[in-house]
Amino acid sequence: MSDYENQSLSESESEESVITDKELQTAFSRGALKPGLNVVLEGHKKALNNVDGLKQCLSEFKQHLAWVERLDVTSGQAPNVMNPTSYHTPDKATVDPEDDFQREMSFYRQAQAAVLKALPWLHHQKVPTRRPDDYFAEMAKSDQQMQKIRHKLKSKQAAMEKSEKAKQLRALRKYGKKVQTEVLQKRQKEKATVLNAIKKYQKGLSDKLDFLDGEQPPPHQGKKEGDGGQRIKKGPNAKRRYKNQKFGFGGRKKGSKWNTRESHNDVSSFRASVAHNKGPGKAGKKGFNKRPGKKMRQKMKSRT
């Protein structure tokens, strides 16, 4: 299509739009336009009631079967149980189609009337209307389909059980780690307690050997609570006493020359002649017999 033809089409469309706008303005000035969406309405379609055609279609698919095979019942509504006086069937005008409850109630009563009308006919033709106790109805789905469904349900159940087992295993692992940690901590605590008891035994603070039997030593082993809650030390243990009896006890060596309050205040052993080489008849260092030096000794030898 050439540019000229495109230009002519655009001009024609603009003219049509201009004409349409003018028509709308004229219709608005006349008051023909109403609020809302203005759509060109077509004429109402005329309903056709082709009776002959409907009868012809009915005769084509109609089958002349017994009523037991058809089970079609045409009836009105059943009487109202709450109001037995209103037995007459209401007209269509009395049922409001906009009222949902009234409409559904009319359907229910009509179905009830059809059942009450059809049951005597079925009993007259000896057709059972109640299900026997040992009646097994045929499944709506085939056995093959039910097998597929059964396999699918089993697979889902197996997957759920597997997932549940995995969760339990994870929980057991966590619990096992927790228990293992607690056991290790308990062992370390027992070991520290035993080592502490051994140290106390070596230092002579305790003479019990219960920790060698694997028993837990008491928490306050080697301690006694006095009235003031102070710690009271025991004497030497049996091993120390045996060694003292065999080899003797030489006394404490460490700190033996330390002064105490009693030794500091005791001056009975003080001798002025010994203290600092001072005493009566001695004037400090002059009283010492000092050996002469080498030159003096040589002079003394030469004199002799």
Solvent accessible surface area in square Angstrom, and as a share of the most:
residue,aa,sasa,rsa
1,M,165,0.74
2,S,60,0.39
3,D,119,0.61
4,Y,171,0.65
5,E,82,0.37
6,N,70,0.36
7,Q,108,0.48
8,S,50,0.32
9,L,93,0.46
10,S,60,0.39
11,E,92,0.41
12,S,46,0.30
13,E,113,0.51
14,S,56,0.36
15,E,106,0.48
16,E,110,0.49
17,S,56,0.36
18,V,76,0.43
19,I,96,0.49
20,T,68,0.39
21,D,73,0.38
22,K,126,0.53
23,E,108,0.48
24,L,88,0.44
25,Q,125,0.55
26,T,73,0.42
27,A,15,0.12
28,F,146,0.61
29,S,91,0.59
30,R,172,0.63
31,G,57,0.54
32,A,61,0.47
33,L,57,0.28
34,K,155,0.66
35,P,139,0.87
36,G,64,0.62
37,L,166,0.82
38,N,92,0.47
39,V,93,0.53
40,V,138,0.79
41,L,157,0.78
42,E,153,0.69
43,G,68,0.65
44,H,190,0.85
45,K,195,0.83
46,K,175,0.74
47,A,96,0.74
48,L,156,0.78
49,N,123,0.63
50,N,95,0.49
51,V,71,0.41
52,D,111,0.58
53,G,21,0.21
54,L,117,0.58
55,K,130,0.55
56,Q,113,0.50
57,C,70,0.42
58,L,87,0.43
59,S,78,0.50
60,E,129,0.58
61,F,143,0.59
62,K,112,0.48
63,Q,124,0.55
64,H,170,0.76
65,L,93,0.46
66,A,63,0.49
67,W,36,0.13
68,V,54,0.31
69,E,127,0.57
70,R,112,0.41
71,L,103,0.51
72,D,77,0.40
73,V,42,0.24
74,T,126,0.73
75,S,28,0.18
76,G,33,0.32
77,Q,32,0.14
78,A,2,0.02
79,P,51,0.32
80,N,45,0.23
81,V,119,0.68
82,M,176,0.78
83,N,70,0.36
84,P,98,0.62
85,T,121,0.71
86,S,31,0.20
87,Y,151,0.58
88,H,130,0.58
89,T,75,0.44
90,P,39,0.25
91,D,99,0.51
92,K,191,0.81
93,A,101,0.78
94,T,81,0.47
95,V,31,0.18
96,D,68,0.35
97,P,88,0.55
98,E,144,0.64
99,D,61,0.32
100,D,89,0.46
101,F,156,0.65
102,Q,63,0.28
103,R,71,0.26
104,E,96,0.43
105,M,80,0.36
106,S,11,0.07
107,F,114,0.47
108,Y,132,0.50
109,R,37,0.14
110,Q,84,0.37
111,A,59,0.46
112,Q,62,0.27
113,A,15,0.12
114,A,25,0.19
115,V,84,0.48
116,L,102,0.51
117,K,83,0.35
118,A,17,0.13
119,L,61,0.31
120,P,74,0.47
121,W,106,0.37
122,L,27,0.14
123,H,108,0.48
124,H,155,0.69
125,Q,85,0.38
126,K,181,0.77
127,V,43,0.25
128,P,118,0.74
129,T,62,0.36
130,R,211,0.77
131,R,176,0.64
132,P,76,0.48
133,D,157,0.81
134,D,111,0.57
135,Y,112,0.42
136,F,184,0.77
137,A,59,0.46
138,E,165,0.74
139,M,116,0.52
140,A,112,0.87
141,K,105,0.45
142,S,70,0.45
143,D,110,0.57
144,Q,128,0.57
145,Q,76,0.34
146,M,53,0.23
147,Q,86,0.38
148,K,119,0.50
149,I,53,0.27
150,R,104,0.38
151,H,115,0.51
152,K,125,0.53
153,L,108,0.54
154,K,119,0.50
155,S,64,0.41
156,K,111,0.47
157,Q,106,0.47
158,A,58,0.45
159,A,59,0.46
160,M,140,0.63
161,E,89,0.40
162,K,152,0.65
163,S,53,0.35
164,E,90,0.40
165,K,130,0.55
166,A,36,0.28
167,K,112,0.47
168,Q,99,0.44
169,L,94,0.47
170,R,124,0.45
171,A,58,0.45
172,L,112,0.56
173,R,159,0.58
174,K,147,0.62
175,Y,140,0.53
176,G,36,0.34
177,K,143,0.60
178,K,124,0.53
179,V,55,0.31
180,Q,110,0.49
181,T,67,0.39
182,E,91,0.41
183,V,58,0.33
184,L,86,0.43
185,Q,110,0.49
186,K,130,0.55
187,R,152,0.56
188,Q,123,0.55
189,K,149,0.63
190,E,59,0.26
191,K,135,0.57
192,A,60,0.47
193,T,44,0.26
194,V,46,0.27
195,L,89,0.44
196,N,74,0.38
197,A,6,0.04
198,I,54,0.27
199,K,119,0.51
200,K,36,0.15
201,Y,48,0.18
202,Q,136,0.60
203,K,153,0.65
204,G,16,0.15
205,L,38,0.19
206,S,5,0.03
207,D,72,0.37
208,K,98,0.42
209,L,78,0.39
210,D,58,0.30
211,F,14,0.06
212,L,118,0.59
213,D,111,0.58
214,G,68,0.66
215,E,103,0.46
216,Q,102,0.45
217,P,12,0.08
218,P,60,0.38
219,P,121,0.76
220,H,114,0.51
221,Q,12,0.05
222,G,14,0.14
223,K,78,0.33
224,K,115,0.49
225,E,121,0.54
226,G,30,0.28
227,D,164,0.85
228,G,67,0.65
229,G,47,0.46
230,Q,137,0.61
231,R,122,0.45
232,I,95,0.48
233,K,147,0.62
234,K,93,0.39
235,G,49,0.47
236,P,66,0.42
237,N,12,0.06
238,A,61,0.48
239,K,119,0.50
240,R,111,0.40
241,R,127,0.46
242,Y,137,0.52
243,K,76,0.32
244,N,38,0.19
245,Q,159,0.71
246,K,127,0.54
247,F,147,0.61
248,G,43,0.41
249,F,148,0.62
250,G,71,0.69
251,G,29,0.28
252,R,181,0.66
253,K,149,0.63
254,K,154,0.65
255,G,28,0.27
256,S,81,0.52
257,K,189,0.80
258,W,184,0.64
259,N,119,0.61
260,T,79,0.46
261,R,191,0.70
262,E,126,0.56
263,S,56,0.36
264,H,135,0.60
265,N,102,0.52
266,D,86,0.45
267,V,113,0.65
268,S,85,0.55
269,S,94,0.61
270,F,128,0.53
271,R,141,0.51
272,A,65,0.50
273,S,63,0.41
274,V,112,0.64
275,A,26,0.20
276,H,160,0.71
277,N,80,0.41
278,K,120,0.51
279,G,22,0.21
280,P,129,0.81
281,G,87,0.83
282,K,123,0.52
283,A,68,0.53
284,G,27,0.26
285,K,178,0.75
286,K,178,0.76
287,G,49,0.48
288,F,116,0.48
289,N,155,0.80
290,K,186,0.79
291,R,175,0.64
292,P,57,0.36
293,G,44,0.43
294,K,139,0.59
295,K,159,0.68
296,M,94,0.42
297,R,78,0.28
298,Q,101,0.45
299,K,114,0.48
300,M,98,0.44
301,K,152,0.64
302,S,92,0.59
303,R,189,0.69
304,T,149,0.86
